[in-house]
């Protein structure tokens, strides 16, 4: 019985050590998520003004751009899947991967081939384990993305969208580009989301003018096509950067929630093991007392018989 008590005490000690680790990770995630939210909020005004600029050019010029032209018969689509680099974040990565699988099945049902691009080690490992080719993978920044990384991802996807079969480039041409990421709603709610990125659709159009309003007179310097050539790639990159920031905040929120749950479970285990250890110790004491009493009674009976 003493050995059993020793085992439970060892389990209590190891669980307490694990609790310290999960508690520390919970606090780290809680401190980083504030900064992640601030970065996402700080990027919103730039994205909003850039969207307005693109909307103005698209509305007040009659220019067809390659990034906004719908292909006549789309045959291949690129899907960028944004996951985390590290685990211990609950169902964060698995949820976005399930959403990506649903999108892939939908695209294949429409008769389109799918090229996979991943951001984060979890997504890369997921498709590699299932022996599915990944055209390009980016890792090492999931909880702290930078605009340079978003620009690189955007340039790669734009090059694939604009490529032709006859071009002497490494980019494999695609007719559509989709991104799957986790949208940050609140600390308790993160929603896996799939968005079509190309052909580009301006998500915030200009408001319709009211009766009697004076419409602005736009002059484009240089030409509208040159302005779109400059604005549209930046618009795509800003949307990718916004998706990465949303995913980073979602990852940290999911990790904080998972580590809090792990800490609470460790508390419950410690209470459970402490209660069982106390019961085992009390049972051992009771058995020892019973053995002593039984020995004393046996000795008393032996002495009485000898007399």
Helices and strands as residue ranges (DSSP letters): H 2-60, E 76-82, H 92-109, E 113-119, H 121-129, E 136-138, H 147-162, E 176-184, E 190-198, H 224-306
